[in-house]
Amino acid sequence: MRLGRTGTRVRDRSMDFIWLGSDRFDCCINTFGAELHRLTGKDGREWLWDGNAAQWSGRAPILFPIVGMLAGETFLWEGQTYQLEKHGFARRRRFELVERDAASATLRLKADKATRLVYPFDFELDLRFALGEALTVAATVRNRGDGAMPFSFGFHPALRWPRDGAARLLFNKQESGPVSRIDGQGLLARQEPLPGDGCELLLDDALFVDDAMIVRDVASRGLRFEAGDAHVNLSWSNLPDLGLWTKPRAPFLCIEPWAGFNDPAGFAGDLSEKPGIVMLAPASEWSASMTIAPL
């Protein structure tokens, strides 16, 4: 912090960002939301969307303790109703830096008075970023409370999509779908067949007219994104669901491995009964990871 002309404290915004480097890449992480801010090759090539607010201000938000939308942006737990916005609060909270070296860093978010008002659980969320031949982000959720803790978690990286030719996704296992679609309230409302042959998905804006494509219980734990001369392998562990999303003609594609998804339309049960929810026992932890490997 520094003092402004009036004597008030002014935040040094450079303190919000953590830079890591390897022989192949540099990356920048914003401690606000533990959000990947840049992923840059040594040749200067940017692989991550730049967060242009004219189209979408996000870059790679962390989704916790829910993924997607809750019905009425509320959930029920032990007879009490709580208000919780789409994708949860982690993306709008500042994380503490707990460990770092030249090529890795771990950031942490803990439950506090503010989070307990909307999510009454004593959690700890760590994100470890490690840079080498690829970027790996490992998430660990810990239950520090005395009872079971329901949650969902998701990654939401936006990769650059050059709009100068054909683009496709190649899954590393045969996918059978179906695709779940959301309604005007952001709730799962219908299903439709997965386009393509289950191995290759040709990308086009028409796929996203009805917002995100959500594939539950995917067989794959990795895929290749090919767009022009941009080729990226993305893989994940312990995340059984996959969201795909962009905006019309926007030069990015969000490839989102999740554990959990939006409420189904008409769901009104306890959070513990929500489809896709993870239930974590007291004094236990859950881990998942994602690796982004530009080629």
C-alpha positions in Angstrom: 0.0 0.0 0.0 1.1 3.6 -0.5 -0.4 7.0 0.6 -2.2 9.2 -1.9 -2.1 13.0 -2.0 -4.9 13.2 0.6 -3.1 10.8 2.9 -5.6 8.0 2.2 -4.2 4.5 1.4 -4.0 3.7 -2.3 -3.8 0.1 -3.4 -0.7 -0.8 -5.5 -2.4 -2.8 -8.2 0.9 -4.5 -9.2 0.7 -6.3 -5.9 -2.4 -8.2 -7.1 -0.5 -10.1 -9.8 1.9 -13.0 -9.5 4.2 -13.8 -12.4 5.6 -17.3 -13.0 8.0 -18.5 -15.7 9.5 -21.6 -17.3 11.6 -22.4 -20.3 8.5 -22.4 -22.5 6.0 -20.0 -20.9 5.3 -17.2 -18.6 2.0 -16.8 -16.8 0.3 -14.2 -14.7 -2.2 -14.9 -11.9 -4.5 -12.4 -10.4 -4.9 -12.9 -6.6 -8.4 -11.5 -7.0 -10.3 -14.7 -7.7 -7.1 -16.7 -8.1 -7.7 -16.2 -11.8 -5.2 -17.0 -14.5 -4.6 -13.6 -16.2 -2.1 -14.4 -19.0 -0.4 -17.4 -20.5 2.3 -16.3 -22.8 4.8 -18.3 -24.9 8.5 -17.3 -25.0 7.8 -16.1 -28.6 5.3 -13.6 -27.2 2.2 -15.5 -28.3 -0.8 -15.1 -26.0 -2.9 -18.2 -25.5 -5.5 -16.9 -23.1 -8.3 -14.5 -23.9 -7.5 -10.9 -22.9 -10.7 -10.1 -20.9 -12.0 -7.4 -23.3 -15.1 -6.2 -21.4 -16.8 -5.3 -24.7 -17.4 -9.0 -25.1 -16.6 -10.7 -21.8 -14.5 -9.4 -19.0 -13.5 -12.9 -17.6 -10.4 -14.8 -18.5 -10.3 -18.0 -16.4 -12.6 -17.6 -13.3 -12.7 -20.3 -10.6 -16.2 -21.6 -9.9 -16.8 -22.4 -6.3 -18.8 -23.4 -4.2 -21.4 -23.9 -7.0 -21.2 -24.2 -10.8 -23.8 -22.5 -12.9 -27.1 -21.1 -11.7 -29.2 -22.0 -8.7 -33.0 -21.8 -9.0 -33.8 -18.2 -7.9 -30.1 -17.9 -7.0 -30.9 -19.6 -3.7 -30.3 -23.0 -2.1 -31.8 -24.9 0.8 -29.7 -26.3 3.6 -31.2 -27.9 6.8 -34.4 -25.9 6.4 -32.8 -22.5 5.8 -32.5 -20.6 2.6 -29.3 -19.0 1.4 -28.6 -16.6 -1.4 -25.8 -17.5 -3.7 -25.0 -15.9 -7.1 -24.2 -17.8 -10.3 -20.9 -19.7 -10.2 -20.4 -18.8 -6.5 -18.2 -16.3 -4.8 -14.6 -17.5 -5.2 -14.2 -15.5 -8.4 -15.0 -12.3 -6.6 -12.8 -12.9 -3.5 -9.1 -12.1 -2.9 -7.0 -15.2 -2.3 -4.0 -15.3 0.1 -0.6 -16.2 -1.4 0.7 -19.0 0.8 3.7 -20.4 -1.2 5.6 -19.5 -4.3 8.8 -20.0 -6.3 9.9 -19.0 -9.8 7.6 -21.5 -11.5 4.8 -22.2 -9.0 2.4 -20.6 -6.6 -0.3 -21.6 -4.2 -3.2 -19.3 -3.3 -5.8 -19.9 -0.6 -9.3 -18.8 0.2 -10.8 -19.6 3.6 -14.3 -19.3 5.0 -15.0 -16.1 6.9 -17.9 -14.2 8.3 -18.9 -12.9 4.8 -18.8 -16.3 3.1 -20.7 -18.0 6.0 -23.7 -15.7 5.4 -24.2 -17.2 1.9 -22.5 -20.6 2.4 -22.6 -21.8 6.0 -19.6 -24.1 5.8 -16.0 -23.9 7.1 -14.0 -24.6 3.9 -10.5 -24.0 2.6 -9.8 -23.8 -1.1 -6.2 -24.0 -2.5 -5.2 -23.4 -6.1 -1.7 -24.4 -7.0 -0.3 -23.1 -10.3 2.7 -24.9 -11.7 4.4 -23.9 -15.0 6.8 -26.1 -17.0 6.2 -27.7 -20.4 2.5 -26.9 -19.7 0.5 -25.1 -17.1 -1.1 -27.3 -14.4 -3.7 -25.9 -12.0 -4.5 -28.1 -9.0 -7.5 -27.4 -6.8 -7.9 -28.8 -3.2 -11.0 -28.3 -1.2 -10.9 -29.0 2.5 -13.8 -29.4 4.9 -12.8 -27.8 8.2 -16.3 -28.1 9.8 -17.9 -30.8 11.9 -20.5 -31.9 9.4 -20.7 -32.9 5.7 -20.1 -30.1 3.2 -21.8 -30.0 -0.2 -20.1 -28.1 -3.0 -19.3 -27.9 -6.7 -16.1 -26.8 -8.4 -15.2 -25.8 -11.9 -12.4 -24.3 -14.1 -13.5 -21.8 -16.8 -10.4 -20.9 -19.0 -11.1 -18.9 -22.1 -8.6 -19.9 -24.9 -8.0 -17.6 -27.8 -10.0 -18.7 -30.9 -8.6 -17.2 -34.1 -11.7 -16.7 -36.3 -9.8 -17.1 -39.6 -10.7 -20.7 -40.5 -12.2 -24.0 -39.3 -12.0 -24.9 -35.7 -12.7 -28.2 -33.9 -12.4 -30.2 -30.7 -11.0 -33.7 -30.7 -12.0 -35.7 -27.6 -9.6 -38.3 -26.3 -12.5 -40.8 -25.8 -15.7 -41.5 -27.7 -18.4 -39.3 -26.4 -22.1 -40.2 -26.6 -23.6 -37.0 -25.1 -26.3 -35.8 -24.7 -25.9 -32.1 -24.4 -27.8 -30.3 -21.6 -29.2 -26.9 -22.4 -30.3 -24.1 -20.1 -33.4 -22.0 -20.1 -33.9 -18.2 -19.7 -33.3 -18.6 -15.9 -30.0 -20.4 -16.4 -31.5 -23.8 -15.3 -31.1 -27.2 -17.1 -34.2 -27.5 -19.2 -33.7 -29.9 -22.0 -31.3 -32.3 -23.7 -30.2 -32.7 -27.3 -27.8 -35.1 -29.2 -24.2 -34.2 -29.1 -23.3 -32.9 -32.6 -20.7 -34.8 -34.7 -19.5 -38.4 -34.3 -18.5 -38.2 -30.6 -14.8 -37.9 -31.4 -14.8 -34.6 -33.3 -16.8 -31.5 -32.7 -16.7 -28.9 -35.4 -17.0 -25.5 -33.8 -19.5 -22.8 -35.0 -21.4 -20.0 -33.3 -24.6 -21.8 -34.1 -23.7 -24.3 -31.3 -23.9 -21.6 -28.7 -27.1 -19.7 -29.7 -28.7 -21.3 -26.7 -25.8 -20.4 -24.4 -23.4 -23.1 -23.1 -23.2 -26.7 -24.2 -23.1 -28.9 -21.0 -22.0 -32.5 -21.3 -22.5 -34.4 -18.1 -20.5 -37.5 -17.2 -18.0 -37.1 -20.1 -15.9 -40.2 -20.9 -12.9 -38.0 -21.9 -10.5 -36.5 -19.5 -8.8 -34.5 -22.2 -9.3 -33.0 -25.6 -7.4 -31.0 -28.3 -8.6 -27.6 -29.4 -7.6 -26.8 -33.0 -8.3 -23.4 -34.5 -6.1 -22.1 -37.4 -2.5 -22.5 -36.3 -3.5 -22.5 -32.6 -3.5 -26.1 -31.2 -3.9 -26.7 -27.4 -4.2 -29.9 -25.4 -6.4 -29.5 -22.3 -6.7 -32.3 -19.8 -8.3 -32.7 -16.4 -8.8 -35.1 -13.5 -11.7 -35.8 -11.1 -14.0 -33.4 -13.0 -16.8 -35.5 -14.6 -18.7 -32.7 -16.4 -17.8 -30.3 -19.3 -19.1 -26.9 -20.3 -18.3 -25.3 -23.6 -19.2 -21.6 -24.2 -18.5 -18.5 -26.3 -20.3 -15.4 -27.5 -21.1 -14.8 -31.2 -17.9 -14.0 -33.1 -16.0 -13.6 -29.9 -12.3 -14.7 -30.4 -12.3 -17.1 -27.5 -13.7 -20.5 -26.5 -14.2 -21.5 -22.8 -13.4 -25.1 -22.2 -14.7 -25.8 -18.7 -14.1 -29.0 -16.7 -16.6 -29.2 -13.8 -17.7 -31.2 -10.9 -21.3 -30.1 -10.8 -23.6 -28.0 -13.0 -26.7 -25.8 -13.0 -29.9 -26.7 -11.1 -32.3 -28.6 -13.2 -35.5 -26.7 -13.9 -38.0 -27.5 -11.1 -35.4 -28.6 -8.6 -36.4 -27.5 -5.1 -34.6 -29.9 -2.8 -31.9 -29.5 -0.2 -28.4 -28.7 -1.5 -27.3 -32.2 -0.5 -29.8 -33.6 -3.0 -28.7 -31.4 -5.9 -27.7 -33.4 -9.0 -23.9 -33.4 -9.5 -23.1 -32.1 -6.0 -20.0 -33.3 -4.2 -20.5 -34.2 -0.5 -17.2 -33.9 1.5 -17.0 -35.5 4.9 -15.6 -33.6 7.9 -11.8 -33.3 8.1 -11.6 -34.6 4.5 -10.2 -33.1 1.3 -11.0 -33.3 -2.4 -8.7 -32.6 -5.3 -8.9 -32.0 -9.0 -6.6 -30.6 -11.7 -6.5 -29.1 -15.1 -3.5 -28.9 -17.5 -3.2 -26.5 -20.5 -0.6 -27.5 -23.0 -0.2 -25.2 -26.0 1.5 -27.1 -28.9 
